[in-house]
Amino acid sequence: MSIQSAVGYSENIDESYEAGLEIGDMILEKIALQANSLGILFCHIEFDFAELLKGIREKLDIPIFGCTTAGEANSNGYFEESASLLVVTSDDLKIGMGVGENLSKDPEAAVLAAYTSARSMLGEDKPRLAVTLPDAGLTSSAEKVLNFLKAHLDQEVPLVGGLPADNFQFTRTYQFCKNGIYSDSIPLLLLAGNIEPLVITRSGWIPIGKKVTATKTAGNVLYEIDHQPAINYLKKYIHDIDDPNILASCPLVLLDETPGAETEKNFVIRTCFRYNQENGAVICNGDIPENAAVQLARGSRDDILAGVEDAITTLRQKAADKEIHALLCFSCVGRRLMLGLDTKKEMELVANKLPASCAVNGFYGTGEIGPIDSSLEHLKKNKFHNTTIVLCAF
């Protein structure tokens, strides 16, 4: 049989075990489990994770993969204090899961452990989709972690995911893999078999500033733009430069200078969250390559939502007549803060363009992972994004 999917969720945050039972019952009311199944769980930081998983497992004997969030979104809408589980099941689906611990101490070893474990479960089947939720927002370099992981994956394999969150506490996040509860880890999910993933990434941000060159960088630190202190460029456009909220609301875009590229859509966002007053260096949430073409961007609520509309419309057009069985959505806490009460519209725009049989699950995190367009040769590289939405259909 083809892939079937269903979402179950609960807002019963004070009774985690009962919440797990509720979620399991919701799933079983919608689908019957086939030979191979998995659950993808996104939940609020204040659930009792052991009790939540115990309740789910009492109803569903399946491996669980997931993390804590700064907001959950599924087929039923947007939630701020929920546990949301997507179950995917198929006779033809191959599932590999692995986790690497102590990510902050030795990211290369943690990535290798996660990949080796997940890949071994697939046997001779080649991965068709990779999903990861690395705890790299607080203690590690997300860019470095992803580079280690990409070294193990075939370039044709889309890699999607997001950085876990703890609902703006910024202290500790948690990850779930199989029956375990982890922190400072990288869980990895590899899917093979009868699966055809399609990934579309959009932000809605609009480049407005002068196109310039990042002439001196080191990882996520942007020292100079056009051989001048980087902050000088931003000061031309941002008056309250010392307000971190205003600084973060005016990100930089890394432009794709490939001939023929649609630069107005196909770029990577880098949020600027502080600067060094002594040397004018700007610290970003993600690496900026030296000599990269960059440009200031702006975005209103309408712009951000237009990006969502473009993402789901493009995905449906490219999917054409292919059936979409399930969809994962990775959005950013920065988008949630910008959208405010309109945050719910992100999931409404996505769900309204999908068939009722397609279950959706997603979360708001501190960084997003995915190619800009997995169907196009020059846009299928797996990248790390800020304040962006990644849609992954399969």
C-alpha positions as CSV (number, residue, x, y, z in Angstrom):
1,M,0.0,0.0,0.0
2,S,1.0,3.6,-0.5
3,I,2.0,5.9,2.4
4,Q,-0.7,6.9,4.8
5,S,-0.4,9.6,7.4
6,A,-2.4,11.1,10.3
7,V,-1.9,13.8,12.9
8,G,-2.9,13.5,16.6
9,Y,-2.4,16.3,19.1
10,S,-3.2,17.4,22.6
11,E,-3.1,20.6,24.6
12,N,-3.4,18.7,27.9
13,I,0.0,19.9,29.1
14,D,-0.7,19.3,32.8
15,E,-1.4,15.6,32.3
16,S,1.2,14.3,29.9
17,Y,0.4,10.6,30.1
18,E,-3.3,11.3,29.3
19,A,-2.1,13.6,26.5
20,G,-0.2,10.7,25.0
21,L,-3.2,8.5,25.2
22,E,-5.4,11.1,23.5
23,I,-2.8,11.5,20.7
24,G,-2.7,7.8,20.1
25,D,-6.4,7.4,20.0
26,M,-6.7,10.3,17.4
27,I,-4.2,8.5,15.2
28,L,-5.9,5.1,15.3
29,E,-9.2,6.7,14.5
30,K,-7.8,7.8,11.2
31,I,-5.4,5.1,10.0
32,A,-4.4,1.5,10.5
33,L,-0.7,0.9,10.9
34,Q,1.0,-1.0,8.2
35,A,4.3,-3.0,8.3
36,N,6.6,0.1,8.8
37,S,5.6,3.1,10.8
38,L,7.1,6.1,12.6
39,G,6.0,9.1,14.6
40,I,7.4,12.6,14.3
41,L,6.7,14.5,17.5
42,F,6.9,18.2,18.2
43,C,6.0,19.4,21.7
44,H,6.1,22.3,24.2
45,I,9.0,22.3,26.7
46,E,6.8,21.9,29.8
47,F,5.4,18.5,29.0
48,D,6.6,15.6,31.1
49,F,8.3,13.9,28.1
50,A,8.6,10.4,29.7
51,E,4.9,10.4,30.6
52,L,3.9,11.8,27.2
53,L,5.9,9.1,25.4
54,K,4.6,6.4,27.7
55,G,1.0,7.4,26.8
56,I,1.8,7.4,23.1
57,R,3.5,4.0,23.2
58,E,0.6,2.4,25.0
59,K,-1.5,3.1,21.9
60,L,1.2,3.1,19.2
61,D,4.2,0.7,19.2
62,I,6.3,2.8,16.9
63,P,9.6,4.6,17.0
64,I,9.3,8.3,17.8
65,F,11.5,11.1,16.4
66,G,11.2,14.8,17.4
67,C,12.0,17.7,19.6
68,T,10.8,20.6,21.8
69,T,9.6,23.8,20.1
70,A,8.7,27.4,20.3
71,G,5.2,26.7,18.8
72,E,3.6,23.8,17.0
73,A,1.6,23.7,13.7
74,N,-0.3,20.9,12.2
75,S,-3.3,20.1,10.0
76,N,-5.6,21.5,12.7
77,G,-3.8,24.8,13.1
78,Y,-1.2,26.7,15.1
79,F,-0.6,25.9,18.8
80,E,1.6,27.3,21.5
81,E,1.3,24.7,24.3
82,S,0.7,21.4,22.6
83,A,2.2,18.0,21.7
84,S,1.7,17.2,18.0
85,L,2.4,13.8,16.5
86,L,2.6,12.9,12.8
87,V,2.4,9.2,12.1
88,V,3.6,7.9,8.7
89,T,3.0,4.3,7.8
90,S,3.5,2.1,4.7
91,D,4.5,-1.5,3.8
92,D,7.0,0.0,1.4
93,L,8.7,2.6,3.6
94,K,12.1,2.0,5.0
95,I,13.0,3.8,8.2
96,G,16.4,4.5,9.8
97,M,16.9,6.4,13.0
98,G,20.0,7.3,14.9
99,V,21.2,9.8,17.5
100,G,24.6,11.3,18.4
101,E,25.2,12.7,21.9
102,N,27.5,15.4,23.3
103,L,27.0,17.5,20.2
104,S,28.6,20.6,21.7
105,K,31.8,18.8,22.7
106,D,32.5,16.8,19.6
107,P,30.0,17.6,16.7
108,E,31.8,15.5,14.2
109,A,31.7,12.3,16.3
110,A,28.0,13.0,17.2
111,V,27.1,13.3,13.6
112,L,28.9,10.2,12.7
113,A,27.2,8.2,15.4
114,A,23.8,9.4,14.3
115,Y,24.4,8.7,10.7
116,T,26.0,5.3,11.2
117,S,23.1,4.1,13.4
118,A,20.4,5.4,11.0
119,R,22.1,4.2,7.8
120,S,22.6,0.7,9.2
121,M,18.9,0.3,9.6
122,L,18.3,0.8,5.9
123,G,20.5,-2.0,4.8
124,E,21.1,-1.9,1.0
125,D,18.3,0.7,0.5
126,K,19.5,4.2,-0.3
127,P,18.2,7.1,1.7
128,R,15.7,9.3,-0.3
129,L,15.1,11.9,2.5
130,A,17.0,12.9,5.6
131,V,15.5,14.8,8.5
132,T,17.5,16.2,11.4
133,L,16.8,18.3,14.5
134,P,20.2,19.1,15.9
135,D,20.5,20.9,19.3
136,A,22.8,23.5,17.7
137,G,20.9,26.7,18.5
138,L,22.4,27.2,22.0
139,T,25.6,25.3,22.3
140,S,27.0,24.5,18.8
141,S,27.5,25.9,15.4
142,A,24.6,24.7,13.2
143,E,26.5,25.4,10.1
144,K,29.4,23.2,11.2
145,V,27.1,20.4,12.3
146,L,25.3,20.5,8.9
147,N,28.6,20.4,7.0
148,F,29.6,17.3,8.9
149,L,26.3,15.7,8.1
150,K,26.3,16.7,4.4
151,A,29.7,15.0,4.1
152,H,28.0,11.6,4.8
153,L,24.9,12.1,2.6
154,D,24.6,11.8,-1.2
155,Q,24.1,15.3,-2.7
156,E,20.9,14.1,-4.3
157,V,19.3,13.5,-0.8
158,P,17.2,16.4,0.5
159,L,18.1,17.2,4.1
160,V,15.4,19.1,6.0
161,G,14.7,20.0,9.6
162,G,15.0,22.7,12.2
163,L,16.8,23.6,15.4
164,P,14.8,22.7,18.5
165,A,13.6,25.4,20.9
166,D,12.4,25.8,24.5
167,N,9.6,28.4,24.0
168,F,12.0,31.4,24.4
169,Q,13.7,30.3,27.6
170,F,16.9,29.8,25.7
171,T,18.4,27.4,28.3
172,R,17.9,23.8,27.2
173,T,16.1,21.9,24.4
174,Y,15.3,18.3,24.1
175,Q,15.3,15.8,21.3
176,F,13.5,12.4,20.9
177,C,14.8,9.4,19.0
178,K,13.3,5.9,19.2
179,N,12.4,5.6,22.9
180,G,15.0,8.0,24.2
181,I,14.9,11.6,25.5
182,Y,18.1,13.5,24.8
183,S,19.7,17.0,25.1
184,D,22.8,18.3,23.4
185,S,22.3,15.7,20.7
186,I,21.6,15.3,17.0
187,P,18.8,12.9,16.0
188,L,18.7,11.8,12.4
189,L,15.9,10.2,10.4
190,L,16.6,8.6,7.1
191,L,13.7,7.4,4.9
192,A,14.0,5.1,1.9
193,G,11.7,3.0,-0.3
194,N,8.6,4.2,-2.0
195,I,9.0,7.9,-1.2
196,E,9.4,10.9,-3.5
197,P,10.3,14.0,-1.4
198,L,9.9,17.6,-2.7
199,V,11.2,20.5,-0.7
200,I,10.5,24.2,-1.3
201,T,11.9,27.0,0.9
202,R,10.8,30.6,1.0
203,S,11.1,33.6,3.3
204,G,9.0,36.4,2.0
205,W,11.8,38.9,2.8
206,I,12.5,41.5,0.1
207,P,16.1,42.7,-0.7
208,I,16.1,46.5,-0.6
209,G,19.6,47.7,0.2
210,K,22.6,48.2,-2.1
211,K,24.3,45.0,-3.2
212,V,27.6,44.7,-1.5
213,T,30.4,42.2,-0.8
214,A,31.3,40.5,2.5
215,T,35.0,41.2,2.2
216,K,36.1,39.8,5.6
217,T,34.3,37.1,7.5
218,A,35.0,34.3,10.0
219,G,32.2,31.8,10.4
220,N,29.1,33.7,11.6
221,V,31.0,37.0,12.2
222,L,30.9,39.6,9.4
223,Y,33.8,41.9,9.9
224,E,33.8,44.0,6.8
225,I,31.5,44.9,3.9
226,D,33.3,46.4,0.9
227,H,36.4,46.7,3.1
228,Q,34.7,48.9,5.7
229,P,33.4,47.9,9.2
230,A,30.2,45.8,8.5
231,I,28.1,47.9,10.9
232,N,28.6,51.0,8.7
233,Y,26.5,49.4,5.9
234,L,23.7,48.6,8.3
235,K,23.7,52.1,9.9
236,K,22.8,53.6,6.5
237,Y,19.4,51.9,6.8
238,I,18.8,51.2,10.5
239,H,18.5,54.2,12.8
240,D,18.1,52.3,16.1
241,I,21.0,50.1,15.5
242,D,21.6,49.4,19.3
243,D,18.1,47.9,19.7
244,P,18.6,44.1,19.1
245,N,15.0,43.6,18.1
246,I,15.2,46.3,15.4
247,L,18.6,44.9,14.3
248,A,17.2,41.4,14.0
249,S,14.2,42.7,12.0
250,C,16.5,43.9,9.2
251,P,18.4,40.7,8.1
252,L,20.9,40.2,5.3
253,V,20.4,38.0,2.3
254,L,23.1,35.9,0.8
255,L,22.5,36.3,-2.9
256,D,22.7,33.5,-5.4
257,E,24.9,35.0,-8.2
258,T,24.5,31.9,-10.4
259,P,23.7,33.1,-14.0
260,G,19.9,32.7,-14.6
261,A,19.0,32.4,-10.9
262,E,15.9,34.2,-9.7
263,T,17.7,36.3,-7.2
264,E,14.5,37.9,-5.9
265,K,13.4,34.6,-4.4
266,N,16.4,32.3,-4.2
267,F,18.5,33.6,-1.4
268,V,19.5,32.6,2.1
269,I,18.6,34.8,5.1
270,R,21.1,35.7,7.8
271,T,19.7,37.4,10.9
272,C,22.0,40.0,12.6
273,F,21.5,39.9,16.3
274,R,24.3,42.0,17.7
275,Y,27.5,43.9,16.8
276,N,30.9,44.7,18.3
277,Q,31.1,48.4,19.1
278,E,34.9,48.4,19.0
279,N,35.5,47.0,15.5
280,G,32.1,47.2,13.9
281,A,31.8,43.4,13.3
282,V,28.2,42.0,13.0
283,I,27.4,38.6,14.6
284,C,24.9,36.6,12.6
285,N,22.8,33.5,13.2
286,G,24.7,31.4,10.6
287,D,27.9,31.6,8.6
288,I,28.6,34.1,5.9
289,P,31.2,33.0,3.3
290,E,33.9,35.5,2.5
291,N,33.3,37.4,-0.7
292,A,29.6,36.5,-0.7
293,A,27.2,39.0,-2.3
294,V,24.9,40.3,0.4
295,Q,22.1,42.8,0.6
296,L,19.8,44.3,3.4
297,A,16.2,43.0,3.4
298,R,12.9,44.1,4.8
299,G,9.7,42.3,5.4
300,S,6.2,43.2,6.6
301,R,3.6,40.7,7.9
302,D,2.1,40.6,4.5
303,D,5.5,39.9,2.9
304,I,6.2,37.1,5.3
305,L,2.8,35.5,4.5
306,A,3.3,36.1,0.8
307,G,6.4,33.9,1.1
308,V,4.3,31.1,2.6
309,E,1.7,31.4,-0.2
310,D,4.5,31.3,-2.8
311,A,6.1,28.2,-1.1
312,I,3.0,26.1,-1.0
313,T,1.8,27.2,-4.4
314,T,5.2,26.4,-5.9
315,L,5.2,23.0,-4.2
316,R,1.8,22.1,-5.5
317,Q,2.7,23.1,-9.0
318,K,5.9,21.1,-9.0
319,A,4.2,18.1,-7.4
320,A,1.7,18.2,-10.3
321,D,-0.3,15.0,-10.4
322,K,1.9,13.2,-7.8
323,E,0.1,12.4,-4.6
324,I,1.3,14.2,-1.5
325,H,1.0,11.8,1.5
326,A,2.4,14.0,4.2
327,L,4.1,17.4,4.7
328,L,6.6,18.6,7.2
329,C,6.8,22.3,8.0
330,F,9.8,24.1,9.6
331,S,9.4,27.7,10.5
332,C,11.2,30.2,12.7
333,V,10.6,31.9,16.0
334,G,11.6,35.1,14.3
335,R,8.6,34.7,11.9
336,R,6.4,34.0,14.9
337,L,7.5,37.2,16.6
338,M,6.9,39.2,13.5
339,L,3.5,37.7,12.7
340,G,2.1,37.9,16.2
341,L,-1.6,37.1,16.2
342,D,-1.2,36.3,12.4
343,T,1.1,33.4,13.1
344,K,-1.9,31.0,12.6
345,K,-2.2,32.2,9.0
346,E,1.0,30.4,8.0
347,M,-0.5,27.0,8.6
348,E,-3.9,28.1,7.2
349,L,-2.2,29.0,3.9
350,V,-0.4,25.7,3.8
351,A,-3.3,23.4,4.8
352,N,-5.8,25.1,2.5
353,K,-3.8,24.0,-0.6
354,L,-3.4,20.4,0.5
355,P,-5.8,17.4,0.1
356,A,-7.6,16.3,3.3
357,S,-5.7,13.0,3.1
358,C,-2.3,14.8,3.6
359,A,-1.4,15.2,7.2
360,V,0.8,18.2,8.2
361,N,3.1,18.6,11.2
362,G,5.7,21.3,11.9
363,F,7.2,23.5,14.5
364,Y,8.8,26.9,15.2
365,G,12.5,26.7,16.0
366,T,15.7,28.8,15.9
367,G,17.0,27.9,12.5
368,E,15.7,26.0,9.4
369,I,17.4,23.4,7.2
370,G,16.6,22.6,3.6
371,P,17.3,23.2,-0.1
372,I,15.7,26.2,-1.7
373,D,14.1,23.9,-4.3
374,S,15.0,20.2,-4.4
375,S,13.7,19.8,-7.9
376,L,16.2,22.2,-9.5
377,E,19.8,21.4,-10.0
378,H,21.2,24.8,-9.0
379,L,18.9,25.1,-6.0
380,K,19.0,21.7,-4.5
381,K,22.0,22.2,-2.2
382,N,21.0,21.7,1.5
383,K,21.4,24.9,3.4
384,F,20.9,26.5,6.8
385,H,18.4,29.4,7.0
386,N,17.1,32.0,9.3
387,T,13.5,33.4,9.6
388,T,12.4,31.2,6.7
389,I,9.8,28.5,6.1
390,V,10.8,25.0,4.7
391,L,8.1,22.8,3.3
392,C,8.9,19.1,2.7
393,A,6.3,16.9,1.0
394,F,6.5,13.2,0.5
